[in-house]
Amino acid sequence: MQCPKCKKKTTRVLDSRETEEGRAVRRRRECEQCSYRFTTFEKVEKNNLIVIKKNDSREPYFRDKVEKGIWRACGKRPVTQAQIDEIIQSLEEKWQSLGKEISSEVIGEGIMDELKKLDEVAYIRFASVYRHFKDIESFQKELEKLIE
């Protein structure tokens, strides 16, 4: 491992711990050259998902894009980064089990299901963009489903 400060490759591991419920290893390291201490994380490399869009085009899956969409829905709501990370981690594991290619509809519906459990206001915000509510009646129907 290269030291981020002096760029030498003579580092040693001081401490290792499992994180993310055993899905990653956190390592505390020290450079033997300059004594700089830093942390690294080791995770299993996942298969890269391909998203099939509504128009049948395909594009790589980007976790950041999903996270930004969720944060837009959760703006000014009592939601933490840890909760969002947990949602995305759970969804990604589910999507990985479905194969290499996944439709954007499966992604959108999965996000809505998780947001419904987390925060109803965030759910409605996400649903209003995802489902393209055209008028107040379609919005009201979604609210009625939520109230039931």
N, C-alpha and C positions, 0 to 999 in steps of 0.2 A: 504494500500500500504506500503510495506516495504522500509525503508530508505536504499539506496545503500551504505551509509557510515557506519552507526552504527547498521544497521539491525533491528531497532525497528519498530514496526508497528503503531506508533503514528504520522501519517503525516496528514497535512491538505492542502486543495486546496486553493491556493492564487488567481488563475486566470484560466479561461477556455475559449478557443476559438475554433471555427470550422476551420478546415484546409482541404486541398485537395478537395476544392469545396464542402464542407459539408459532405465528406465521412469519416472524422475522427475528433476527438476532441483532442486538445492539452491542457494539464493541467500543470500548474506551481504549484509545491508542495513544502512544507517546513516541515522538521522533527521537531516535537515539543520537541524532546529530545535534539538533537545536533544543531538545526537550519540550517542544510544543506538544500540547495535548489536544486531541480532537476525537470526535465520535463518528463512527460509521454504522450503517445499517445494512444488513444482508437479508435479501428476500428471495424467494423462489421466483424465477422468471416465468411469467405466465405467457400462454399463447396469445398472440396479438389478435384481437377480434376485428372482424370486418363488419361494418354497419351497412345494412341494406336499406337505403332510403326509400321513401314512398314512390319516387319516380323510377325505382329499380337501379339507380346508380349505387356504386359502392365506394365507401371511404373508410380509412382506418378509424378505430375507436380511440377517442381521446378522453381520458379521465378528467382532465382539466375542464373540458367543455361541459361534461355532466355536472361537475362540481360548481361551475359558474352558474349554470341554470338553476341548480338547487339553491344556491346562495341568493340569487335574484328573488326567488319565491320566498325565502326565509328572511329577507331584509327587515330589520328592526323587530324581529321576533325573538323570543327567548330560546334560541337554538345555538348550540355550541359547535365548534369545529369537530370535536370528538364525536358528537352525534352524527354529523354529516359524513365523517370518515367511516364510521361504523355502517351507515346505510350504504355507502358506495362499495365498501368491502364486501358486504353481504350480497348486494346485487351483482357485483362482478363475479363472485364465486358461482352464483346461480347461472349467470349468462355463460360462463366458461363451460358449465356442464351441458349446455345446449348445443355446443359445437363451435366451429371457427367463425361462422357467419351468423349474424343475429339482426333481426329487423329493428328499425327505429321505433316501430310500434311497441315491440316487447320492452325496449328500453324505456320509452315514455310511460307505458302502463306500470312498469315496475317502480319507477320513480314516484308516480302518483300514489300507488299503494303504500309505499313507505312513508310518504309525506302525510297521507291521511292518518296514519298511526302516530306520527310525530307532532304535527301541528296543523289543525284544520284550516287556519288562515293561509298558511304556506301552500297547503294542498289546493285550495281554491285559486290562489294566484297562479300556481303552475298549471292547473287544469284550464284556466281561462286562456292562457297562451297556447297550450298544447292542443286543446280542443277547438280553438278558434271560435269562441262564442261570438255570434254575429249580433245578437240582440239580448235584451234583458230577460226574455222568456227562457232562452236556452240556459242562461246563467242561473235563473231561478229554479229550473228543473234540477240542475246540479246541486244547488243548495238544499233542495227538498230531499234529494237522495242522501245527502250528508246528514240531515236532521234525523232521518229514519234510522 
